[in-house]
Amino acid sequence: MVAETGIYITWVTGAIILSLASMPIFKPPYAKLTIDGFIDMFRRYWAHIILVFSVYVWKDIFDGLDRSIMANTRIDMTPYVYAIEGDVVLWIQEGFRSFLLDQFFTHFYVMGFMSVTFSSLIYPIYFDDRHMADRVCLSIFWVYILALPFYILFNVRVTGDHIPAMATIAYDLTPEIHNWFTRIDPFTNGMPSLHIGLPFAVWLTLQKWDEDGRWAKFSNFILLFISVTAFTIIYLGIHWLLDIIGGMLIAMLAVQMSQKTHKSIWSIFDERRFSHRLARILDNPRDSISSSIELFKKLIEPYQEPSKKQTSLFIATLLISTSGILLWDATHQNLPLEGAEWPTSTAGSGEWLITIEELPDETIFVAAWNTTSLDNRTISTKPWTTTPKVTTSDLGFALFTNERIDYFEFDDGKGTLQPLFKIYPEDIILDISIAADNDEVNIMILHDNLIKIVNKNGEGITIPEALNSTAITSSNNMIAWASNSTFGPIVNITSLDYLINTNIEIKSKDLLSDQTLLSDDIVLDYKNSTISKLEMDGNWLVAVVDLGPIDRLILIDILTGNQTILGDPLWQSSSPSISDDNIAFLQISSWNPTLTIDDQPNNNDVWIYNMETNLSTQLTFDQVNEQHPQVLKGSVAWLETRPSSSPVLIVHSLEEIFQPYSSVVIQTAILMLIPLIFVWSSQSIKENKT
């Protein structure tokens, strides 16, 4: 975190220094530079400064909303943009790629944009050009306001996140830069490009209202900056060509809005009027109150006999408020599962979720929850001397410790679930997995130097070639276990009928990330890395590879052998769960391999990867720690742990589910729209006659 803050402070400091150093070059011919000018600047134009910098506050709020919407609705327009453009941006990046350009354009992308935005605000107000300051500030303000609907409802991912061969150069230059970008950028706000929209709006404003050419030098510089920025955002793997066009169109609309609104807005928020009003209030409070009452009467007077304009405003307000309620509902799909008081671990499959609760009196309580009906079943079992672990399949689940296994099957009955059978192996149990094919149930038991397959009658066989295994998993009649070789970790795959028997060497390297990570203090030993966990569903397999400084998740297609690194290779990843083309997993945001384990941030966020779209989406954005994510039927569940309270079991719907009040809101809005449209059409006809 310190390193990330350091690079940000460096960029901000550099932008301020560049802006101030350039003032003698771009100032109007008649202007002079004085120290007092900076003091007067804040005194005379504080409302202008607040207006522009409020954009950055809103950006954080709406970026969080955008992430939540993307996680819940999966609105993604990137494939359509790619269908139009193809690989043009990739050709540009590959044609000009060099180490020096990577370094230069990354810092230019951030610091240059900061510098131009800062200069566009500061120059007019420092030189007391109120005519231009009014219009420039409003143009910057309107660019962002007009871009917000696109960022919320027209999500376009960065090019490097969609085109496989495209590199996100700026985002991956160093771990510190990468973590900083990840914290402040959802990577889905491509259309329109603010790096083009904001400076282009300033340039258009200067072109439109700079009658005597006093800002000609600055205007020419901004035009040059826009040209270089357009190439930069393509080269760095961030924006599409259509994003640039979108930025230019938004800038044009923003200048038009500035032209229409600058008189009305600054008649209210002009700093000089604030001082005048304050003086009047202090001099004659009674007269000031009377004037305010008269002003209020004038404001509401048009609504006493509403015209088409007022009716249009009311209709727009109704539609916006209704949309806002539905948007709130769509982005709040994380619901706590009531009844689980002290859950400490969980596992699930299909509609069922198993929770293990360690109560304050040290009692261990186990329950099975149906996340569709919200019914729960108590688990009957002999008291556990230690807290058991749990693993699940589509048919049932097993609780186990180092010396004991209890197996249960799911059913829709009532009352307490009883174990179907129990297993007490002679060897210590390291891990288990359930292979359930039709009515056949087999428990795969990982011991220290062997794997045993035990059926519900207690009969078992040993897999002789499974020596020194580190993890095990199964799906239907398929079994997979991890072991080490001289080349690194491998996964061995077989079936219970032995029709399939193969092994796959795991590839956990990521050249770009590894170049960023490697240093004297960081060693990624691929040959001696191990697989600590495996999860399987059909022909898909997920492996957690322990590389020492970090763990990586590798998705393997068993049929083809193709492998993909899930999430960000620079971050610590863990706890995968796979089902129905979805993979839920944890990542620690802002993971910094240069820090010790004790100094690392300890809050995991839940991510989900969809194998149909090949997209990873972050589901949680809070500062609390999430654990044990589980992919269920139509939902994802996880534990949310807070230092000062008991853990909470969260169920996140993967489908767009609207609450009952949403239907009432929609129905009410429709009923209100019928008379409003009738009134609006009548008013329109009458006003056209006159």
Secondary structure, 3 states (H helix, E strand, C coil): CHHHHHHHHHHHHHHHHHHHHCHHHHCCCCCCCCCHHHHHHHHHCHHHHHHHHHHHHHHHHHHHHHHHHHHHHCCCCHHHHHHHHCCHHHHHHHHHCCHHHHHHHHHHHHHHHHHHHHHHHHHHHHCCCHHHHHHHHHHHHHHHHHHHHHHHHCCECCHHHCCCCCCCCCCCCCHHHHHHHHHHCCCCECCCCHHHHHHHHHHHHHHHHCCCCCCHHHHHHHHHHHHHHHHHHHHCCCCCHHHHHHHHHHHHHHHHHHHHHHHHHHHHHCHHHHHHHHHHHHHCHHHHHHHHHHHHHHHHHHHHCCCHHHHHHHHHHHHHHHHHHHHHHHCCCEEECCCCCCEEEEEEECCEEEEEEECCCCCEEEEEEECCCCCEEEECCCCCCCCCEEEECCCEEEEECCCCEEEEECCCCCCCECCCEEECCCCCCCEEEEEEECCEEEEEEECCCCEEEEECCCCEEEECCCCCCCEEEEECCEEEEEEEECCEEEEEEEECCCCCEEEEECCCCCHHHHHHHCECCECCCCCCCEEEEEEEECCEEEEEEECCCCEEEEEEECCCCCEEEECCCCCCEEEEEEECCEEEEEEECCCCCCCCHHHCCCCEEEEEEECCCCEEEECCCCCCEEEEEEEECCEEEEEEEECCEEEEEEEEECCCCCCHHHHHHHHHHHHHHHHHHHHHHHHHHHHHHC
